[in-house]
Amino acid sequence: MRYASAPVTTHRLQLEPDFTIDDAAALVDHLATLGVTHLYLSPILQAASGSKHGYDVIDHSKVAEGLGGD
C-alpha cells in the first residue's frame, strides 16, 4: 500500500474571477522551484452576489460560477 506524503510546505492561492484555476496552474512550476510541495485553493464555493473575498458562501454544494461552476 502506498501512503500519501505529508506536506513539507504549503501555499494558499485565493481564487477569484481575476485569478482563475488556469492562473494558479501557471504558477505551479515556479512555486515548486521555491520549495512549495502542496497547494490549497480557497474559496471555491458559491458566495453571495458581488462578493470580492468569497467567504460569504451561500451554497456549499456548488463551485462558484465565476470559477467555472459545477
Distance bins in CASP14 RR format, pairs under 12 A and 6 or more apart:
PFRMAT RR
TARGET T0000
AUTHOR 0000-0000-0000
RMODE 2
METHOD distances of the structure
MODEL  1
4 37 0 0 0 0 0 1 0 0 0 0 0
4 38 0 0 0 0 1 0 0 0 0 0 0
5 37 1 0 0 1 0 0 0 0 0 0 0
5 38 0 0 0 0 1 0 0 0 0 0 0
6 37 0 0 0 0 1 0 0 0 0 0 0
6 38 0 0 0 0 1 0 0 0 0 0 0
7 35 0 0 0 0 0 1 0 0 0 0 0
7 36 0 0 0 0 1 0 0 0 0 0 0
7 37 1 0 1 0 0 0 0 0 0 0 0
7 38 1 1 0 0 0 0 0 0 0 0 0
7 39 0 0 0 0 1 0 0 0 0 0 0
7 40 0 0 0 0 1 0 0 0 0 0 0
8 32 0 0 0 0 0 1 0 0 0 0 0
8 34 0 0 0 0 0 1 0 0 0 0 0
8 35 1 0 0 1 0 0 0 0 0 0 0
8 36 0 0 0 0 1 0 0 0 0 0 0
8 37 1 0 1 0 0 0 0 0 0 0 0
8 38 1 0 0 1 0 0 0 0 0 0 0
9 31 0 0 0 0 1 0 0 0 0 0 0
9 32 0 0 0 0 0 1 0 0 0 0 0
9 34 0 0 0 0 1 0 0 0 0 0 0
9 35 1 0 1 0 0 0 0 0 0 0 0
9 36 1 0 1 0 0 0 0 0 0 0 0
9 37 1 0 1 0 0 0 0 0 0 0 0
9 38 1 0 0 1 0 0 0 0 0 0 0
9 39 0 0 0 0 0 1 0 0 0 0 0
9 40 0 0 0 0 0 1 0 0 0 0 0
10 31 0 0 0 0 0 1 0 0 0 0 0
10 35 0 0 0 0 0 1 0 0 0 0 0
10 36 1 0 0 1 0 0 0 0 0 0 0
10 37 1 0 0 1 0 0 0 0 0 0 0
10 38 1 0 1 0 0 0 0 0 0 0 0
10 39 1 0 0 1 0 0 0 0 0 0 0
10 40 1 0 0 1 0 0 0 0 0 0 0
10 41 0 0 0 0 0 1 0 0 0 0 0
10 42 0 0 0 0 0 1 0 0 0 0 0
11 24 0 0 0 0 0 1 0 0 0 0 0
11 27 0 0 0 0 1 0 0 0 0 0 0
11 28 0 0 0 0 0 1 0 0 0 0 0
11 30 0 0 0 0 0 1 0 0 0 0 0
11 31 1 0 1 0 0 0 0 0 0 0 0
11 32 0 0 0 0 0 1 0 0 0 0 0
11 34 0 0 0 0 1 0 0 0 0 0 0
11 35 0 0 0 0 1 0 0 0 0 0 0
11 36 1 0 1 0 0 0 0 0 0 0 0
11 37 0 0 0 0 1 0 0 0 0 0 0
11 38 1 0 0 1 0 0 0 0 0 0 0
11 39 1 0 1 0 0 0 0 0 0 0 0
11 40 1 0 0 1 0 0 0 0 0 0 0
11 41 0 0 0 0 0 1 0 0 0 0 0
11 42 0 0 0 0 0 1 0 0 0 0 0
12 24 0 0 0 0 0 1 0 0 0 0 0
12 31 0 0 0 0 0 1 0 0 0 0 0
12 36 0 0 0 0 0 1 0 0 0 0 0
12 38 0 0 0 0 0 1 0 0 0 0 0
12 39 1 0 0 1 0 0 0 0 0 0 0
12 40 1 0 1 0 0 0 0 0 0 0 0
12 41 1 0 0 1 0 0 0 0 0 0 0
12 42 1 0 0 1 0 0 0 0 0 0 0
12 43 0 0 0 0 0 1 0 0 0 0 0
12 44 0 0 0 0 0 1 0 0 0 0 0
13 19 1 0 0 1 0 0 0 0 0 0 0
13 20 0 0 0 0 0 1 0 0 0 0 0
13 21 0 0 0 0 1 0 0 0 0 0 0
13 22 0 0 0 0 0 1 0 0 0 0 0
13 23 0 0 0 0 1 0 0 0 0 0 0
13 24 1 0 1 0 0 0 0 0 0 0 0
13 25 0 0 0 0 1 0 0 0 0 0 0
13 26 0 0 0 0 0 1 0 0 0 0 0
13 27 1 0 0 1 0 0 0 0 0 0 0
13 28 0 0 0 0 1 0 0 0 0 0 0
13 30 0 0 0 0 0 1 0 0 0 0 0
13 31 0 0 0 0 1 0 0 0 0 0 0
13 36 0 0 0 0 0 1 0 0 0 0 0
13 38 0 0 0 0 0 1 0 0 0 0 0
13 39 1 0 0 1 0 0 0 0 0 0 0
13 40 1 0 0 1 0 0 0 0 0 0 0
13 41 1 0 1 0 0 0 0 0 0 0 0
13 42 1 0 0 1 0 0 0 0 0 0 0
13 43 0 0 0 0 0 1 0 0 0 0 0
13 44 0 0 0 0 0 1 0 0 0 0 0
13 67 0 0 0 0 0 1 0 0 0 0 0
14 20 0 0 0 0 0 1 0 0 0 0 0
14 21 0 0 0 0 0 1 0 0 0 0 0
14 23 0 0 0 0 0 1 0 0 0 0 0
14 24 0 0 0 0 1 0 0 0 0 0 0
14 39 0 0 0 0 0 1 0 0 0 0 0
14 40 0 0 0 0 0 1 0 0 0 0 0
14 41 1 0 0 1 0 0 0 0 0 0 0
14 42 1 0 0 1 0 0 0 0 0 0 0
14 43 1 0 0 1 0 0 0 0 0 0 0
14 44 0 0 0 0 1 0 0 0 0 0 0
14 52 0 0 0 0 0 1 0 0 0 0 0
14 53 0 0 0 0 1 0 0 0 0 0 0
14 54 0 0 0 0 1 0 0 0 0 0 0
14 55 0 0 0 0 1 0 0 0 0 0 0
14 64 0 0 0 0 0 1 0 0 0 0 0
14 67 0 0 0 0 0 1 0 0 0 0 0
15 21 1 0 0 1 0 0 0 0 0 0 0
15 22 0 0 0 0 0 1 0 0 0 0 0
15 23 0 0 0 0 1 0 0 0 0 0 0
15 24 1 0 0 1 0 0 0 0 0 0 0
15 25 0 0 0 0 0 1 0 0 0 0 0
15 27 0 0 0 0 0 1 0 0 0 0 0
15 39 0 0 0 0 0 1 0 0 0 0 0
15 40 0 0 0 0 0 1 0 0 0 0 0
15 41 1 0 1 0 0 0 0 0 0 0 0
15 42 1 0 0 1 0 0 0 0 0 0 0
15 43 1 0 0 1 0 0 0 0 0 0 0
15 44 1 0 0 1 0 0 0 0 0 0 0
15 45 0 0 0 0 0 1 0 0 0 0 0
15 47 0 0 0 0 0 1 0 0 0 0 0
15 53 0 0 0 0 0 1 0 0 0 0 0
15 54 0 0 0 0 1 0 0 0 0 0 0
15 55 0 0 0 0 0 1 0 0 0 0 0
15 63 0 0 0 0 1 0 0 0 0 0 0
15 64 1 0 0 1 0 0 0 0 0 0 0
15 66 0 0 0 0 1 0 0 0 0 0 0
15 67 1 0 1 0 0 0 0 0 0 0 0
15 68 0 0 0 0 1 0 0 0 0 0 0
15 69 0 0 0 0 0 1 0 0 0 0 0
16 23 0 0 0 0 1 0 0 0 0 0 0
16 24 0 0 0 0 0 1 0 0 0 0 0
16 41 0 0 0 0 0 1 0 0 0 0 0
16 42 0 0 0 0 0 1 0 0 0 0 0
16 43 0 0 0 0 1 0 0 0 0 0 0
16 44 0 0 0 0 0 1 0 0 0 0 0
16 47 0 0 0 0 1 0 0 0 0 0 0
16 50 0 0 0 0 0 1 0 0 0 0 0
16 51 0 0 0 0 1 0 0 0 0 0 0
16 52 1 0 0 1 0 0 0 0 0 0 0
16 53 0 0 0 0 1 0 0 0 0 0 0
16 54 1 0 0 1 0 0 0 0 0 0 0
16 55 0 0 0 0 0 1 0 0 0 0 0
16 64 0 0 0 0 1 0 0 0 0 0 0
16 66 0 0 0 0 1 0 0 0 0 0 0
16 67 1 0 0 1 0 0 0 0 0 0 0
17 23 0 0 0 0 0 1 0 0 0 0 0
17 47 0 0 0 0 0 1 0 0 0 0 0
17 50 0 0 0 0 1 0 0 0 0 0 0
17 51 0 0 0 0 0 1 0 0 0 0 0
17 52 0 0 0 0 1 0 0 0 0 0 0
17 54 0 0 0 0 0 1 0 0 0 0 0
17 64 0 0 0 0 1 0 0 0 0 0 0
17 65 0 0 0 0 1 0 0 0 0 0 0
17 66 1 0 1 0 0 0 0 0 0 0 0
17 67 1 0 0 1 0 0 0 0 0 0 0
17 68 0 0 0 0 1 0 0 0 0 0 0
17 69 0 0 0 0 0 1 0 0 0 0 0
18 52 0 0 0 0 1 0 0 0 0 0 0
18 66 0 0 0 0 0 1 0 0 0 0 0
18 67 0 0 0 0 0 1 0 0 0 0 0
19 25 0 0 0 0 0 1 0 0 0 0 0
19 26 0 0 0 0 0 1 0 0 0 0 0
19 27 0 0 0 0 1 0 0 0 0 0 0
19 41 0 0 0 0 0 1 0 0 0 0 0
19 42 0 0 0 0 0 1 0 0 0 0 0
19 43 0 0 0 0 0 1 0 0 0 0 0
19 52 0 0 0 0 0 1 0 0 0 0 0
19 66 0 0 0 0 0 1 0 0 0 0 0
19 67 0 0 0 0 1 0 0 0 0 0 0
20 26 0 0 0 0 1 0 0 0 0 0 0
20 27 0 0 0 0 0 1 0 0 0 0 0
20 41 0 0 0 0 0 1 0 0 0 0 0
20 44 0 0 0 0 0 1 0 0 0 0 0
20 63 0 0 0 0 0 1 0 0 0 0 0
20 64 0 0 0 0 0 1 0 0 0 0 0
20 66 0 0 0 0 1 0 0 0 0 0 0
20 67 1 0 0 1 0 0 0 0 0 0 0
20 68 0 0 0 0 1 0 0 0 0 0 0
20 69 0 0 0 0 0 1 0 0 0 0 0
21 27 0 0 0 0 0 1 0 0 0 0 0
21 28 0 0 0 0 0 1 0 0 0 0 0
21 39 0 0 0 0 0 1 0 0 0 0 0
21 41 1 0 0 1 0 0 0 0 0 0 0
21 44 0 0 0 0 1 0 0 0 0 0 0
21 63 0 0 0 0 1 0 0 0 0 0 0
21 64 0 0 0 0 0 1 0 0 0 0 0
21 66 0 0 0 0 0 1 0 0 0 0 0
21 67 1 0 0 1 0 0 0 0 0 0 0
21 68 1 0 0 1 0 0 0 0 0 0 0
21 69 0 0 0 0 0 1 0 0 0 0 0
22 28 0 0 0 0 0 1 0 0 0 0 0
22 67 0 0 0 0 0 1 0 0 0 0 0
22 68 0 0 0 0 0 1 0 0 0 0 0
23 30 0 0 0 0 0 1 0 0 0 0 0
23 41 0 0 0 0 0 1 0 0 0 0 0
23 67 0 0 0 0 0 1 0 0 0 0 0
24 30 0 0 0 0 0 1 0 0 0 0 0
24 31 0 0 0 0 1 0 0 0 0 0 0
24 36 0 0 0 0 0 1 0 0 0 0 0
24 39 1 0 0 1 0 0 0 0 0 0 0
24 40 0 0 0 0 0 1 0 0 0 0 0
24 41 1 0 0 1 0 0 0 0 0 0 0
24 42 0 0 0 0 0 1 0 0 0 0 0
24 44 0 0 0 0 0 1 0 0 0 0 0
24 67 0 0 0 0 0 1 0 0 0 0 0
25 31 0 0 0 0 0 1 0 0 0 0 0
25 39 0 0 0 0 1 0 0 0 0 0 0
25 41 0 0 0 0 0 1 0 0 0 0 0
27 33 0 0 0 0 0 1 0 0 0 0 0
27 34 0 0 0 0 1 0 0 0 0 0 0
27 36 0 0 0 0 1 0 0 0 0 0 0
27 39 0 0 0 0 1 0 0 0 0 0 0
27 41 0 0 0 0 0 1 0 0 0 0 0
28 34 0 0 0 0 0 1 0 0 0 0 0
28 35 0 0 0 0 0 1 0 0 0 0 0
28 36 0 0 0 0 1 0 0 0 0 0 0
28 37 0 0 0 0 0 1 0 0 0 0 0
28 38 0 0 0 0 0 1 0 0 0 0 0
28 39 1 0 0 1 0 0 0 0 0 0 0
28 41 0 0 0 0 0 1 0 0 0 0 0
29 35 0 0 0 0 0 1 0 0 0 0 0
29 36 0 0 0 0 0 1 0 0 0 0 0
29 39 0 0 0 0 0 1 0 0 0 0 0
30 36 0 0 0 0 1 0 0 0 0 0 0
30 39 0 0 0 0 0 1 0 0 0 0 0
31 37 0 0 0 0 1 0 0 0 0 0 0
31 38 0 0 0 0 1 0 0 0 0 0 0
31 39 1 0 0 1 0 0 0 0 0 0 0
31 40 0 0 0 0 0 1 0 0 0 0 0
32 38 0 0 0 0 0 1 0 0 0 0 0
32 39 0 0 0 0 1 0 0 0 0 0 0
41 63 0 0 0 0 0 1 0 0 0 0 0
41 64 0 0 0 0 0 1 0 0 0 0 0
41 67 0 0 0 0 1 0 0 0 0 0 0
42 53 0 0 0 0 1 0 0 0 0 0 0
42 54 0 0 0 0 1 0 0 0 0 0 0
42 55 0 0 0 0 1 0 0 0 0 0 0
42 57 0 0 0 0 0 1 0 0 0 0 0
42 64 0 0 0 0 0 1 0 0 0 0 0
42 67 0 0 0 0 0 1 0 0 0 0 0
43 51 0 0 0 0 1 0 0 0 0 0 0
43 52 0 0 0 0 0 1 0 0 0 0 0
43 53 1 0 0 1 0 0 0 0 0 0 0
43 54 1 0 1 0 0 0 0 0 0 0 0
43 55 1 0 1 0 0 0 0 0 0 0 0
43 56 0 0 0 0 1 0 0 0 0 0 0
43 57 1 0 0 1 0 0 0 0 0 0 0
43 58 0 0 0 0 0 1 0 0 0 0 0
43 59 0 0 0 0 0 1 0 0 0 0 0
43 60 0 0 0 0 0 1 0 0 0 0 0
43 62 0 0 0 0 0 1 0 0 0 0 0
43 63 0 0 0 0 0 1 0 0 0 0 0
43 64 1 0 0 1 0 0 0 0 0 0 0
43 66 0 0 0 0 0 1 0 0 0 0 0
43 67 0 0 0 0 1 0 0 0 0 0 0
44 54 0 0 0 0 1 0 0 0 0 0 0
44 55 0 0 0 0 0 1 0 0 0 0 0
44 57 0 0 0 0 1 0 0 0 0 0 0
44 59 0 0 0 0 0 1 0 0 0 0 0
44 60 0 0 0 0 0 1 0 0 0 0 0
44 61 0 0 0 0 0 1 0 0 0 0 0
44 62 0 0 0 0 1 0 0 0 0 0 0
44 63 1 0 1 0 0 0 0 0 0 0 0
44 64 1 0 0 1 0 0 0 0 0 0 0
44 65 0 0 0 0 0 1 0 0 0 0 0
44 66 0 0 0 0 0 1 0 0 0 0 0
44 67 1 0 0 1 0 0 0 0 0 0 0
44 68 0 0 0 0 1 0 0 0 0 0 0
44 69 0 0 0 0 1 0 0 0 0 0 0
44 70 0 0 0 0 0 1 0 0 0 0 0
45 51 0 0 0 0 0 1 0 0 0 0 0
45 54 0 0 0 0 1 0 0 0 0 0 0
45 55 0 0 0 0 1 0 0 0 0 0 0
45 56 0 0 0 0 0 1 0 0 0 0 0
45 57 1 0 1 0 0 0 0 0 0 0 0
45 58 0 0 0 0 1 0 0 0 0 0 0
45 59 1 0 0 1 0 0 0 0 0 0 0
45 60 1 0 1 0 0 0 0 0 0 0 0
45 61 0 0 0 0 1 0 0 0 0 0 0
45 62 1 0 0 1 0 0 0 0 0 0 0
45 63 1 0 0 1 0 0 0 0 0 0 0
45 64 1 0 0 1 0 0 0 0 0 0 0
45 65 0 0 0 0 0 1 0 0 0 0 0
45 66 0 0 0 0 0 1 0 0 0 0 0
45 67 0 0 0 0 1 0 0 0 0 0 0
45 68 0 0 0 0 0 1 0 0 0 0 0
45 69 0 0 0 0 1 0 0 0 0 0 0
45 70 0 0 0 0 0 1 0 0 0 0 0
46 54 0 0 0 0 1 0 0 0 0 0 0
46 55 0 0 0 0 0 1 0 0 0 0 0
46 56 0 0 0 0 0 1 0 0 0 0 0
46 57 1 0 0 1 0 0 0 0 0 0 0
46 58 1 0 1 0 0 0 0 0 0 0 0
46 59 1 0 1 0 0 0 0 0 0 0 0
46 60 0 0 0 0 1 0 0 0 0 0 0
46 61 0 0 0 0 1 0 0 0 0 0 0
46 62 1 0 1 0 0 0 0 0 0 0 0
46 63 1 0 0 1 0 0 0 0 0 0 0
46 64 1 0 1 0 0 0 0 0 0 0 0
46 65 1 0 0 1 0 0 0 0 0 0 0
46 66 0 0 0 0 1 0 0 0 0 0 0
46 67 0 0 0 0 1 0 0 0 0 0 0
46 68 0 0 0 0 0 1 0 0 0 0 0
46 69 1 0 0 1 0 0 0 0 0 0 0
46 70 0 0 0 0 1 0 0 0 0 0 0
47 53 1 0 0 1 0 0 0 0 0 0 0
47 54 1 1 0 0 0 0 0 0 0 0 0
47 55 1 0 0 1 0 0 0 0 0 0 0
47 56 1 0 1 0 0 0 0 0 0 0 0
47 57 1 0 1 0 0 0 0 0 0 0 0
47 58 1 0 0 1 0 0 0 0 0 0 0
47 59 0 0 0 0 1 0 0 0 0 0 0
47 60 0 0 0 0 0 1 0 0 0 0 0
47 62 0 0 0 0 0 1 0 0 0 0 0
47 63 0 0 0 0 0 1 0 0 0 0 0
47 64 1 0 0 1 0 0 0 0 0 0 0
47 65 0 0 0 0 1 0 0 0 0 0 0
47 66 0 0 0 0 1 0 0 0 0 0 0
47 67 0 0 0 0 0 1 0 0 0 0 0
47 69 0 0 0 0 0 1 0 0 0 0 0
48 54 1 0 0 1 0 0 0 0 0 0 0
48 55 0 0 0 0 1 0 0 0 0 0 0
48 56 1 0 1 0 0 0 0 0 0 0 0
48 57 0 0 0 0 1 0 0 0 0 0 0
48 58 1 0 1 0 0 0 0 0 0 0 0
48 59 0 0 0 0 1 0 0 0 0 0 0
48 64 0 0 0 0 0 1 0 0 0 0 0
48 65 0 0 0 0 0 1 0 0 0 0 0
49 56 0 0 0 0 1 0 0 0 0 0 0
49 58 0 0 0 0 1 0 0 0 0 0 0
49 59 0 0 0 0 0 1 0 0 0 0 0
49 64 0 0 0 0 0 1 0 0 0 0 0
49 65 0 0 0 0 1 0 0 0 0 0 0
49 66 0 0 0 0 0 1 0 0 0 0 0
50 56 0 0 0 0 1 0 0 0 0 0 0
50 58 0 0 0 0 0 1 0 0 0 0 0
50 64 0 0 0 0 0 1 0 0 0 0 0
50 65 0 0 0 0 0 1 0 0 0 0 0
50 66 0 0 0 0 0 1 0 0 0 0 0
51 57 0 0 0 0 1 0 0 0 0 0 0
51 58 0 0 0 0 1 0 0 0 0 0 0
51 64 0 0 0 0 1 0 0 0 0 0 0
51 65 0 0 0 0 0 1 0 0 0 0 0
51 66 0 0 0 0 0 1 0 0 0 0 0
53 64 0 0 0 0 0 1 0 0 0 0 0
54 64 1 0 0 1 0 0 0 0 0 0 0
54 65 0 0 0 0 0 1 0 0 0 0 0
54 66 0 0 0 0 0 1 0 0 0 0 0
54 67 0 0 0 0 1 0 0 0 0 0 0
55 64 0 0 0 0 0 1 0 0 0 0 0
56 64 0 0 0 0 0 1 0 0 0 0 0
57 63 0 0 0 0 0 1 0 0 0 0 0
57 64 0 0 0 0 1 0 0 0 0 0 0
58 64 0 0 0 0 1 0 0 0 0 0 0
58 65 0 0 0 0 0 1 0 0 0 0 0
59 65 0 0 0 0 1 0 0 0 0 0 0
59 69 0 0 0 0 0 1 0 0 0 0 0
59 70 0 0 0 0 0 1 0 0 0 0 0
61 69 0 0 0 0 0 1 0 0 0 0 0
61 70 0 0 0 0 1 0 0 0 0 0 0
62 68 0 0 0 0 0 1 0 0 0 0 0
62 69 1 0 0 1 0 0 0 0 0 0 0
62 70 1 0 1 0 0 0 0 0 0 0 0
63 69 1 0 1 0 0 0 0 0 0 0 0
63 70 1 0 1 0 0 0 0 0 0 0 0
64 70 0 0 0 0 0 1 0 0 0 0 0
END
